[in-house]
Amino acid sequence: MNRTRIILSAAVALTLAGVASAPPAPAQTASDPVFSEARVAEDIRILASDRFGGRAPASPGEALTVAYLIDQFRKAGLQPGGERLKGRRGWTQSVPLQRSSFAAVPQAALSGIGPLVQGKDIALRPPQDGHTAYRLSGAPLVFVGYGVSAPELGWDDYKGVDLRGKVAVVLVNDPDFADPGCTLGCRFGGKAMTYYGRWTYKFEELARRGAAGVLIVHEDAPAAYGWGTVAGSNGIETFDILRRNPARSHTAAEGWISRDTALALLKASGEDLEELRRRAMTPAFAPVPLTPRLDLSYTARTGVIRTRNVVALLPGRTRPRETLIYSAHWDHLGTRTPDATGDRIANGARDNASGTAMVLELARAWAKAPRPARSVVFLAVTAEERGLLGSDYYGQNPLYPLATTVAAINFDNAFNPAGATRNFTVKGLAQNDLLDRLIAVGKTRGMAFSPDAHPEAGLFYRSDHFSFARVGVPTLSYDPGLDLVDGGTARGEALRADYIARRYHQNGDEWAPDWNYAGVTQTLGMAWTLGRRLAEGRDWPQWTPGTEFAPVRAKSAGQRGEH
């Protein structure tokens, strides 16, 4: 995949000053519908309750979640918007997935170092290449830097090395992360992570090169989350879309090693992590063979499951084939290994019962308002936590024409329980003029835009809006800012760090009765106004020229009457 070019819209460049001193924004304006904070709180509480079991795909929690969403959309007065059954639309879109889980704890060891404990030293993923049993004995290890092959940037971390039968050891993120001053030229766009920095790219690239396995060196800062997130999200079961040849996208052994494991591995090879990192930051880097050998074995269960996207429709008044989408993922990580408190359920209250609840509340508001010219679709997708699979499937099998989908507005972990903010942001960097339109809405509400405070986290590629972007649909994922009315940016950053360290993708992400929902009302007001302008308008948001998504959209310009 070509790298995503880092281009800010013109409006963004003019909106970076004065955030901290801005006055508190009004929660609602006179033109807003009446949004109910109590309903949003109740939706989150129910979806994140232990009864729903963490909302894993193909679990009893899915059945409860899908039934609840359909019931709420029906009560709101919306129509079924899913697949057609006997000529009539139902409420869902079936999403077939390959599922894999370990039959027993996988075993791994490094010669001269010793056994690697799953979840502590190594986090292996259940296989997605079709294997149900696999063994490596004395497999060579090769350090391949950041694992990037980018001919358009003059960058090749492989230099012709033959990786067949070998396991690649690779750094997380991309080369620019460790060079914040751009002393080496910032070929990858600077601080913001590109797709080359995502672990999904690294697994895909090493599979294309025929490697026997991939071990990513986990470090908290470049990954933007802790080891607990890695170990908790990947060790029990994995899902993937059905592929004709899964080995082209996955190696037989995929996983992460902790920083301590990496340091021991490199020390045994006479190498230093920081020195190797410095070399890997330059295009002159060449692969480095490592001394220890890897023994690894596992048995797995595999099969095909069907999970569901939930889809509700508000038909347009005069141009119903033109569609606006609001999306959020309903799934989380299900029931897992008990944490230190004995809790087994990853409830996913903020991630993403909160986003799902906001889509429900928007649906209620749209259903009561005058019907817009364009249709509005409310899409609750499955298997986001397994790799954006539900939205990816929708993008490849759209229920409404992508060419005339005006935009997709996504909500993923877009709730700050500390209350209202003076600013807002979006996940990743802006690459279409939806952000200009959102900034204009913010100005009418006293809400200032702040660019993503942590672009190195690569959030653009980690949420469902990326699936829409890949098929050309202009999209963004809304987030509240960090400048809290109560406590400012310092408190906002502290609370964010605490959430990522202690609750994100962990069993502690639970609903709490003392949450402040004033920020939800701000978010709904912003999303309502932007959506209303899009659904009543006749124009089409555009990708910023030069981005990799613009050519995809351009191919369908004639279907929108654009020239």
C-alpha positions in Angstrom: 0.0 0.0 0.0 1.3 3.5 -0.8 1.8 5.6 2.2 -0.9 8.0 3.3 0.4 11.5 2.6 0.2 13.9 5.5 -1.7 16.9 4.2 -3.7 19.3 6.4 -6.7 21.1 5.0 -6.4 24.9 4.7 -8.9 25.5 7.5 -6.9 23.4 9.9 -3.8 25.5 9.5 -5.7 28.6 10.6 -7.4 27.0 13.7 -4.5 26.1 16.0 -4.3 29.1 18.3 -6.2 30.0 21.4 -7.7 26.7 22.3 -6.8 26.8 26.0 -8.3 30.3 26.5 -11.6 29.6 24.6 -14.7 29.9 26.7 -16.7 26.8 27.5 -18.9 25.8 24.5 -22.6 25.5 24.9 -23.8 21.9 25.3 -26.7 22.5 22.9 -28.0 25.2 20.7 -31.5 26.3 19.9 -31.3 24.5 16.5 -30.4 21.1 18.1 -32.9 18.3 18.7 -33.3 17.5 22.4 -30.6 14.9 23.1 -31.0 12.9 26.3 -27.9 12.3 28.3 -29.9 9.9 30.5 -30.7 7.7 27.4 -27.1 7.6 26.3 -26.0 6.7 29.9 -28.6 3.9 30.0 -27.6 2.5 26.6 -23.9 2.4 27.7 -24.8 0.8 31.0 -26.8 -1.9 29.3 -24.4 -2.7 26.4 -21.4 -2.7 28.8 -23.1 -4.8 31.5 -21.8 -8.2 32.5 -24.9 -9.8 31.0 -23.7 -8.9 27.5 -20.4 -10.6 28.2 -18.1 -8.2 26.5 -20.0 -8.3 23.2 -17.7 -10.7 21.3 -18.7 -11.7 17.8 -20.5 -15.0 17.5 -21.1 -15.2 21.2 -24.3 -15.0 23.3 -23.3 -11.4 23.9 -23.6 -10.7 20.1 -27.2 -12.1 20.1 -28.1 -9.8 23.0 -26.4 -6.8 21.4 -28.0 -7.2 18.0 -31.4 -7.7 19.5 -31.0 -4.6 21.6 -29.9 -2.4 18.7 -32.7 -3.6 16.5 -35.2 -2.9 19.2 -33.9 0.6 19.8 -33.8 1.5 16.1 -37.3 0.1 15.6 -38.6 2.1 18.6 -36.9 5.2 17.2 -39.1 4.9 14.1 -36.4 3.9 11.6 -36.7 1.3 8.8 -34.6 -1.9 8.4 -31.6 -1.0 6.3 -29.8 -4.4 6.0 -29.7 -7.2 3.4 -32.7 -8.0 1.4 -34.6 -11.1 2.4 -37.3 -12.2 0.0 -37.3 -8.7 -1.5 -37.5 -6.8 1.8 -34.7 -5.4 3.8 -33.9 -6.8 7.2 -32.0 -5.2 10.1 -28.6 -6.9 9.6 -25.8 -7.7 7.1 -24.3 -11.1 7.6 -20.5 -11.0 7.9 -18.7 -14.4 7.4 -15.3 -14.6 9.2 -12.6 -17.1 9.7 -12.1 -17.8 13.5 -9.1 -19.3 15.1 -8.2 -20.1 18.7 -5.4 -22.0 20.5 -6.4 -25.4 21.6 -3.7 -25.1 24.4 -1.2 -22.5 25.5 1.4 -22.1 22.7 5.0 -23.0 23.6 8.0 -20.9 22.6 11.6 -20.7 23.6 14.9 -19.0 22.5 18.1 -21.0 22.5 20.5 -19.7 25.1 17.7 -17.7 26.8 15.0 -20.1 27.7 11.2 -20.5 27.5 9.0 -17.5 26.6 5.8 -17.3 28.6 2.7 -16.5 26.6 1.2 -13.2 27.8 4.4 -12.2 29.7 7.4 -12.5 27.3 5.6 -13.2 24.1 2.0 -12.7 22.7 1.4 -15.1 19.9 -1.9 -14.8 17.9 -3.9 -17.8 17.0 -3.1 -18.5 13.3 -5.0 -17.1 10.3 -3.0 -18.8 7.6 -5.0 -22.0 7.7 -2.7 -24.0 10.1 -4.3 -26.0 12.9 -0.9 -27.4 14.1 2.5 -25.8 13.6 6.1 -26.4 14.8 9.3 -24.5 14.4 12.5 -26.1 15.6 15.7 -24.0 15.7 14.3 -21.4 13.3 16.8 -18.6 12.4 15.8 -15.0 13.5 16.5 -11.9 11.4 16.1 -8.3 12.5 14.6 -6.4 9.6 14.3 -2.9 11.2 10.9 -1.4 10.7 10.0 -4.0 8.1 9.2 -1.4 5.4 9.3 -1.8 1.7 8.4 1.6 0.1 9.9 2.0 -3.4 8.2 5.3 -3.9 10.3 6.6 -0.9 13.5 4.9 -1.9 13.2 2.6 1.2 13.8 -1.1 1.5 14.5 -2.7 4.8 15.0 -6.1 3.2 17.8 -5.7 0.7 17.0 -9.0 -0.9 17.2 -11.2 2.2 15.6 -14.6 1.8 13.2 -15.0 4.7 11.8 -18.4 3.8 12.1 -20.6 6.9 13.1 -17.6 9.0 11.3 -15.5 11.6 11.5 -11.7 11.2 12.0 -9.5 14.2 10.6 -6.0 13.5 10.2 -2.7 15.3 6.8 -1.1 15.8 5.7 2.2 14.1 7.7 3.6 11.2 11.2 5.2 11.0 10.2 8.8 11.6 8.8 8.1 15.1 12.3 8.0 16.6 13.3 11.2 14.7 10.9 13.9 16.0 13.3 16.6 14.8 13.3 15.3 11.2 17.1 15.3 11.2 17.0 12.5 8.7 14.5 14.0 6.3 11.2 12.6 7.6 10.4 10.5 4.5 7.3 9.0 6.3 5.6 12.3 7.1 7.1 13.1 10.5 5.5 12.3 13.8 2.2 11.0 12.4 2.2 7.2 11.9 1.7 6.1 8.3 0.2 2.7 7.4 3.8 1.4 7.2 3.9 1.7 10.9 0.9 -0.4 11.6 1.3 -4.0 12.8 -1.2 -5.1 10.2 1.1 -3.9 7.4 4.1 -5.7 8.9 2.3 -9.0 9.1 1.1 -8.6 5.5 4.5 -7.6 4.1 6.3 -10.5 5.8 3.7 -12.9 4.6 4.2 -11.7 1.0 7.9 -12.4 1.5 7.4 -16.0 2.7 8.7 -15.6 6.2 8.0 -18.4 8.7 6.9 -15.9 11.3 6.9 -12.3 12.5 7.7 -11.0 16.0 7.1 -7.3 16.6 9.1 -5.7 19.4 6.5 -4.0 21.6 7.4 -0.7 23.1 4.7 1.4 24.8 5.5 4.8 23.3 5.7 3.9 19.6 2.8 1.5 19.9 0.7 4.1 21.8 -0.5 1.4 24.3 1.0 -0.9 26.9 1.9 -4.5 26.9 -1.3 -5.4 28.7 -3.3 -4.3 25.7 -1.2 -6.4 23.4 -1.3 -9.5 25.6 -5.0 -9.1 26.3 -6.2 -8.5 22.8 -4.4 -11.2 20.8 -3.9 -14.4 22.9 -7.3 -16.1 22.9 -8.8 -16.0 19.4 -8.5 -14.2 16.2 -10.8 -13.4 13.3 -10.3 -12.5 9.7 -12.3 -12.1 6.5 -12.5 -15.2 4.4 -9.6 -15.3 2.0 -8.9 -17.6 -1.0 -5.2 -17.9 0.0 -4.8 -16.8 3.6 -1.1 -17.5 3.6 -0.6 -14.5 1.3 -1.7 -12.3 4.1 -0.6 -14.1 7.2 2.5 -16.1 8.3 2.0 -19.2 10.4 3.5 -17.5 13.5 2.5 -13.9 14.2 3.0 -12.1 17.5 4.8 -9.6 19.7 7.7 -9.9 22.1 8.1 -7.6 25.1 10.9 -5.1 25.3 12.7 -7.1 27.9 12.6 -10.2 25.7 13.9 -8.2 22.8 16.8 -6.8 24.9 17.8 -10.3 26.0 17.6 -11.6 22.4 19.7 -8.8 21.0 22.2 -9.0 23.9 22.7 -12.7 23.1 23.4 -11.6 19.5 26.0 -9.0 20.5 23.6 -6.2 19.4 22.2 -3.1 21.1 18.5 -2.1 20.6 19.2 1.6 20.4 22.1 1.2 18.0 19.9 -1.0 15.7 17.1 1.5 15.9 19.5 4.3 14.8 20.5 2.2 11.8 16.9 1.3 11.0 16.0 5.0 10.8 18.0 5.3 7.6 17.4 3.9 4.1 20.9 2.3 4.3 19.8 -0.2 6.9 20.4 -3.9 6.0 18.9 -6.9 7.8 20.8 -8.3 10.8 21.0 -12.1 11.5 20.5 -12.9 15.2 22.2 -15.6 17.1 19.4 -17.4 19.2 17.1 -19.8 17.4 13.4 -20.0 18.0 11.4 -23.1 19.0 7.7 -22.7 18.7 4.7 -25.0 18.6 0.9 -24.7 18.8 -2.3 -26.5 18.0 -5.4 -24.5 17.0 -9.1 -24.8 16.3 -10.3 -23.0 13.2 -13.7 -22.6 11.6 -16.1 -20.2 9.9 -18.5 -18.1 11.9 -21.1 -15.5 10.8 -21.5 -12.3 12.7 -23.7 -9.3 11.9 -23.6 -5.6 11.1 -26.8 -3.9 12.3 -28.2 -1.4 9.8 -31.1 1.1 10.2 -32.3 3.5 7.4 -34.0 6.8 7.2 -35.0 7.1 3.5 -34.3 10.5 1.8 -37.1 12.7 0.8 -36.0 13.6 -2.7 -32.6 12.0 -3.4 -32.8 8.7 -1.5 -30.0 7.0 -3.5 -27.6 9.5 -2.0 -26.5 8.3 1.5 -24.9 9.7 4.6 -23.6 7.1 7.1 -23.2 7.3 10.9 -21.1 4.4 12.1 -19.8 2.8 15.3 -18.6 -0.7 16.2 -20.8 -2.6 18.7 -18.3 -5.3 19.5 -15.6 -5.7 22.1 -13.3 -8.4 23.4 -15.7 -10.8 25.2 -14.8 -13.0 28.1 -11.1 -13.6 28.7 -8.5 -14.6 31.2 -9.2 -13.2 34.7 -7.4 -10.0 35.6 -5.8 -9.3 39.0 -9.2 -8.7 40.5 -10.7 -11.9 39.1 -12.8 -10.1 36.5 -13.1 -12.1 33.3 -15.3 -9.7 31.2 -13.9 -7.0 28.9 -17.0 -4.9 29.1 -15.9 -2.2 26.6 -17.9 0.6 28.1 -16.0 3.5 26.5 -14.7 1.3 23.6 -17.3 1.2 22.2 -20.6 1.0 24.0 -20.3 4.8 24.2 -20.0 5.3 20.4 -22.8 2.8 19.7 -25.0 4.7 22.2 -24.3 8.0 20.5 -25.4 6.5 17.1 -28.6 5.3 18.7 -29.3 8.8 20.1 -28.6 10.4 16.8 -30.9 7.9 15.1 -33.7 8.9 17.6 -33.1 12.6 16.7 -33.1 12.1 13.0 -36.3 10.0 13.1 -38.2 12.8 14.8 -36.9 15.6 12.6 -38.1 16.6 9.2 -36.9 14.0 6.6 -33.8 15.1 4.8 -33.2 15.1 1.0 -30.6 12.4 1.2 -30.9 9.1 3.0 -29.3 8.5 6.4 -27.9 5.1 7.4 -27.0 4.2 10.9 -24.5 1.4 10.8 -23.4 -0.6 13.9 -20.5 -2.8 12.7 -19.1 -6.0 14.1 -15.5 -7.2 14.6 -13.7 -3.9 14.7 -11.6 -5.2 17.5 -10.5 -8.1 15.3 -9.1 -5.8 12.5 -12.0 -3.5 11.3 -13.6 -6.6 9.8 -17.2 -5.6 9.8 -16.6 -2.3 8.2 -14.1 -3.8 5.8 -16.8 -6.3 4.7 -19.3 -3.5 4.3 -16.8 -1.6 2.1 -16.3 -4.7 -0.1 -20.1 -5.5 -0.1 -21.9 -2.2 0.3 -25.6 -2.2 0.9 -25.8 1.4 -0.6 -23.7 2.6 -3.6 -20.3 3.8 -2.5 -20.2 6.3 -5.4 -23.2 8.1 -3.9 -22.3 7.8 -0.3 -21.7 11.4 0.6 -19.7 10.7 3.7 -19.3 8.5 6.8 -19.0 10.0 10.3 -17.6 7.5 12.8 -17.7 7.3 16.6 -15.1 5.1 18.3 -14.2 5.6 21.9 -15.4 9.2 21.4 -16.6 9.7 24.9 -14.8 11.6 27.7 -16.5 10.8 31.1 -14.9 13.9 32.6 -17.4 16.2 30.9 -17.4 19.0 28.4 -14.4 20.3 26.5 -13.4 23.5 24.9 -12.2 21.8 21.8 -12.7 18.8 19.5 -10.5 16.7 17.2 -10.6 13.8 14.8 -8.6 10.5 14.8 -5.4 11.0 12.7 -4.8 13.8 10.3 -7.3 15.5 8.0 -7.3 14.4 4.4 -10.6 15.6 3.1 -12.8 18.7 3.4 -15.2 17.1 5.9 -12.9 18.6 8.5 -13.3 22.1 7.1 -17.0 21.7 7.3 -16.8 20.3 10.9 -14.5 23.3 11.9 -17.2 25.6 10.5 -19.8 23.9 12.7 -17.5 24.2 15.7 -17.1 27.9 15.2 -20.8 28.4 15.5 -20.7 26.6 18.9 -17.5 28.1 20.4 -15.7 24.8 19.8 -12.1 25.1 18.6 -10.4 22.4 16.6 -7.2 20.8 17.8 -5.2 18.4 15.6 -4.9 14.9 16.9 -2.6 15.3 20.0 -1.1 11.9 19.4 -0.7 11.3 15.6 2.1 8.8 16.3 -0.6 6.4 17.6 -1.8 5.9 14.0 -5.5 6.2 15.0 -6.5 6.9 11.4 -5.8 3.3 10.6 -7.2 1.8 13.8 -10.9 2.6 13.5 -13.7 1.8 11.1 -13.5 5.1 9.1 -10.4 3.7 7.5 -12.5 1.0 5.8 -14.6 3.7 4.2 -11.5 5.7 3.2 -10.0 2.7 1.4 -13.0 2.5 -0.9 -13.0 6.2 -1.5 -15.8 7.5 0.8 -14.9 10.8 2.5 -14.8 10.1 6.2 -13.7 11.1 9.6 -13.9 9.8 13.2 -14.9 12.4 15.7 -13.3 12.8 19.1 -13.8 15.2 21.9 -10.7 17.3 22.6 -8.5 17.1 25.7 -9.0 20.7 26.9 -11.6 20.0 29.6 -13.8 22.7 30.9 -13.1 21.3 34.3 -9.3 21.0 34.5 -8.0 22.0 31.1 -5.6 20.1 28.9 -3.4 19.0 31.8 -6.2 17.0 33.3 -7.4 15.8 30.0 -4.0 14.3 29.1 -3.6 12.8 32.6 -7.0 11.1 32.4 -6.3 9.8 28.8 -3.0 8.3 30.0 -4.7 6.7 32.9 -7.4 5.2 30.7 -4.9 3.7 28.2 -2.7 2.3 30.9 -5.4 0.8 33.1 -8.6 0.2 31.1 -8.1 0.4 27.3 -8.7 -3.1 25.9 -8.6 -4.4 29.4 -11.3 -5.8 31.7 -11.5 -2.5 33.6 -13.2 -0.6 30.8 -16.5 -0.6 32.7 -19.5 1.8 33.1 -19.5 4.0 36.2 -22.4 5.8 37.7 -20.6 9.1 38.3 -19.7 9.8 34.6 -20.3 13.3 33.3 -22.3 13.3 30.0 -22.0 17.0 29.0 -19.4 16.1 26.4 -21.7 13.6 24.8 -24.2 16.4 24.2 -21.5 18.5 22.6 -20.5 15.6 20.3 -24.1 14.9 19.3 -24.7 18.5 18.5 -21.6 18.7 16.3 -22.4 15.5 14.5 -26.1 16.4 14.0 -25.3 19.8 12.5 -22.6 18.5 10.1 -24.8 15.6 9.1 -27.8 17.8 8.5 -25.8 20.1 6.2 -24.6 17.1 4.3 -28.0 15.4 4.1 -29.7 18.5 2.8 -26.9 19.7 0.5 -26.2 18.9 -3.1 -22.4 19.0 -3.1 -19.9 16.3 -2.3 -17.0 16.4 0.1 -13.6 15.9 -1.5 -10.4 14.2 -0.6 -7.4 16.5 -0.4 -5.5 16.3 -3.7 -2.5 14.0 -3.5 -4.0 11.6 -0.9 -4.1 7.9 -1.8 -7.9 7.9 -1.5 -8.6 10.6 -4.0 -8.0 8.5 -7.1 -10.4 5.8 -5.8 -13.2 8.4 -5.3 -12.4 10.0 -8.7 -13.2 6.8 -10.6 -16.9 7.2 -9.7 -17.2 11.0 -10.2 -19.5 10.6 -13.1 -22.1 8.7 -11.0 -22.3 11.9 -8.8 -22.5 14.2 -11.8 -19.0 15.6 -11.1 -16.6 16.4 -13.9 
